[in-house]
Amino acid sequence: MAIESRIRELGSRHENLDRTIQEETRRPVSDTTLLRELKRQKLRLKEEIEGLRARLH
């Protein structure tokens, strides 16, 4: 189903962003502006995933 495929794709992007955020926070001097934007992107993906899951039920 197309929705399930999209959810998997978004989930993968969400996990990649999570790894990128973790890597950035481990740096001695992390870029707070970059972290803020990455976290916003991650939240948008999460919200989109939740919306798609709601459509499946």
Secondary structure, 3 states (H helix, E strand, C coil): CHHHHHHHHHHHHHHHHHHHHHHHHHCCCCCHHHHHHHHHHHHHHHHHHHHHHHHHC
